[in-house]
């Protein structure tokens, strides 16, 4: 993963996981989970999200519960990354484990340069976010291993692939 392009959806500080995806939308049905994104905050947001869009937040992004349903809803809606001043650790870990990049602004004061609905491009190799207005904002990149998890689509993507059995075989003899 080198470049992410999408529109910015800008939120403030302390965006709680129950605001990102309210409990009313917990389900095994992916369509219900998808529909719930920001469902109690502003139900008009989810239908307007496009594949590749980026969520931008302030401090303590993803605070609240450790349930992964908020991550699942973001992914089902095609969100390509989350950029924030900082993240609740459990949210960052859950997002990473599910392949959703979470990037930290190197300078919190630069957050004000990102406007809601604005086109942005993120280089996950260089750690640069560029707005459609031409502003370049530095990001703190996590270590190489976290970036490998993102590239693999999540932690499970790093697991070794099972060996295939020869045609007609049903088990491996020991």
C-alpha positions as CSV (number, residue, x, y, z in Angstrom):
1,X,0.0,0.0,0.0
2,X,1.6,3.2,-1.1
3,X,-1.1,5.7,-1.9
4,X,-4.6,6.3,-0.6
5,X,-7.0,8.8,-2.3
6,X,-10.4,9.8,-1.1
7,X,-12.5,12.6,0.4
8,X,-12.0,13.7,4.0
9,X,-14.8,13.2,6.6
10,X,-13.7,15.4,9.5
11,X,-14.7,14.9,13.1
12,X,-13.5,16.4,16.4
13,X,-12.0,15.0,19.6
14,X,-13.0,12.0,21.5
15,X,-15.0,10.3,18.7
16,X,-16.3,7.2,20.6
17,X,-16.7,3.8,19.1
18,X,-20.4,3.8,20.0
19,X,-20.8,7.0,18.0
20,X,-18.8,5.6,15.1
21,X,-21.1,2.5,15.1
22,X,-24.0,2.5,17.6
23,X,-25.0,-0.7,19.4
24,X,-28.4,-0.5,17.7
25,X,-26.7,-1.7,14.5
26,X,-24.7,-4.6,16.0
27,X,-25.5,-7.6,13.8
28,X,-24.1,-10.5,11.8
29,X,-25.8,-9.0,8.8
30,X,-23.2,-7.0,6.9
31,X,-25.7,-4.6,5.4
32,X,-27.1,-3.7,8.8
33,X,-23.5,-3.1,10.2
34,X,-22.7,-1.0,7.1
35,X,-25.8,1.1,7.4
36,X,-25.0,1.8,11.1
37,X,-21.9,3.9,10.5
38,X,-22.5,7.2,12.3
39,X,-26.2,6.2,12.5
40,X,-27.0,8.0,15.7
41,X,-24.7,11.0,15.0
42,X,-26.0,11.9,11.6
43,X,-27.8,9.2,9.5
44,X,-27.2,11.2,6.3
45,X,-23.4,10.5,6.4
46,X,-23.3,6.8,5.6
47,X,-25.1,6.9,2.3
48,X,-22.8,9.6,1.1
49,X,-19.5,7.8,1.9
50,X,-17.6,6.6,-1.2
51,X,-15.1,3.8,-1.6
52,X,-11.7,5.2,-0.6
53,X,-12.9,8.0,1.7
54,X,-10.8,8.8,4.8
55,X,-12.0,9.6,8.3
56,X,-10.2,12.4,10.0
57,X,-10.4,13.1,13.7
58,X,-8.9,15.0,16.6
59,X,-7.6,13.6,19.9
60,X,-8.5,10.3,21.4
61,X,-10.1,8.9,18.3
62,X,-11.9,5.6,18.8
63,X,-12.2,5.9,22.6
64,X,-14.8,3.7,24.2
65,X,-15.5,0.0,23.8
66,X,-13.1,-2.5,22.4
67,X,-15.7,-4.1,20.1
68,X,-14.5,-4.4,16.6
69,X,-17.9,-3.6,15.1
70,X,-16.9,0.0,14.5
71,X,-13.8,-1.1,12.5
72,X,-16.0,-3.6,10.6
73,X,-18.5,-0.8,9.7
74,X,-15.7,1.5,8.5
75,X,-14.3,-1.3,6.3
76,X,-17.7,-2.3,4.9
77,X,-18.3,1.3,3.9
78,X,-15.0,1.4,2.0
79,X,-13.1,3.7,4.4
80,X,-9.5,3.4,3.3
81,X,-7.8,5.0,6.4
82,X,-8.3,7.0,9.5
83,X,-6.1,10.0,10.3
84,X,-6.1,11.6,13.7
85,X,-4.2,13.6,16.2
86,X,-4.0,10.4,18.3
87,X,-5.9,7.2,18.8
88,X,-7.2,5.1,21.7
89,X,-4.8,2.2,21.8
90,X,-7.5,-0.5,21.6
91,X,-9.0,1.1,18.5
92,X,-5.6,1.5,16.8
93,X,-4.8,-2.2,17.6
94,X,-8.2,-3.5,16.3
95,X,-8.0,-1.4,13.2
96,X,-4.4,-2.6,12.5
97,X,-5.4,-6.2,13.1
98,X,-8.2,-5.8,10.5
99,X,-6.0,-4.0,7.9
100,X,-7.4,-0.4,8.4
101,X,-4.5,2.1,8.4
102,X,-4.5,4.6,11.3
103,X,-2.1,7.5,10.8
104,X,-1.1,10.1,13.3
105,X,-0.6,13.8,12.4
106,X,3.0,14.8,13.2
107,X,1.7,18.3,14.1
108,X,-1.8,18.5,15.7
109,X,-2.0,22.2,14.6
110,X,-2.1,21.1,10.9
111,X,-5.5,19.3,11.4
112,X,-7.2,22.6,10.7
113,X,-5.9,22.5,7.1
114,X,-8.1,19.5,6.3
115,X,-11.7,20.4,5.3
116,X,-14.7,18.1,5.3
117,X,-15.4,16.8,1.8
118,X,-12.0,17.9,0.5
119,X,-10.0,15.5,-1.6
120,X,-6.9,14.1,0.0
121,X,-4.0,11.8,-1.0
122,X,-1.9,10.0,1.6
123,X,1.5,8.4,0.9
124,X,1.9,5.6,3.5
125,X,5.5,5.2,2.4
126,X,6.5,8.9,2.8
127,X,4.1,9.8,5.6
128,X,2.6,12.7,3.8
129,X,-1.1,13.8,3.5
130,X,-1.7,16.2,0.7
131,X,-5.0,18.2,0.4
132,X,-6.6,19.2,-2.8
133,X,-5.7,22.8,-1.8
134,X,-2.0,21.8,-2.0
135,X,-1.3,21.7,1.7
136,X,1.2,19.0,2.7
137,X,0.8,17.6,6.2
138,X,3.4,15.2,7.8
139,X,2.2,12.0,9.4
140,X,4.0,9.8,11.9
141,X,4.3,6.4,10.3
142,X,4.2,3.3,12.6
143,X,6.9,0.7,12.4
144,X,7.5,-1.6,9.4
145,X,5.6,-4.5,11.0
146,X,2.4,-2.5,11.4
147,X,2.7,-1.3,7.8
148,X,3.2,-5.0,6.7
149,X,-0.1,-5.9,8.5
150,X,-1.9,-3.1,6.6
151,X,-0.5,-4.3,3.3
152,X,-1.6,-7.9,4.1
153,X,-5.1,-6.7,4.7
154,X,-4.9,-7.5,8.4
155,X,-3.1,-9.7,10.8
156,X,-4.7,-12.9,9.4
157,X,-3.1,-12.0,6.0
158,X,0.3,-12.6,7.5
159,X,-0.5,-16.2,8.5
160,X,1.1,-18.9,6.3
161,X,-1.2,-20.3,3.7
162,X,-2.3,-23.9,4.2
163,X,-0.6,-26.5,2.0
164,X,-2.7,-27.9,-0.8
165,X,-3.2,-31.6,-0.9
166,X,-2.6,-33.7,-4.0
167,X,-5.7,-34.4,-6.1
168,X,-7.9,-37.0,-4.4
169,X,-6.1,-36.7,-1.0
170,X,-8.3,-36.1,2.0
171,X,-5.7,-35.8,4.8
172,X,-2.0,-35.6,5.4
173,X,-0.6,-38.8,6.8
174,X,2.0,-38.5,9.6
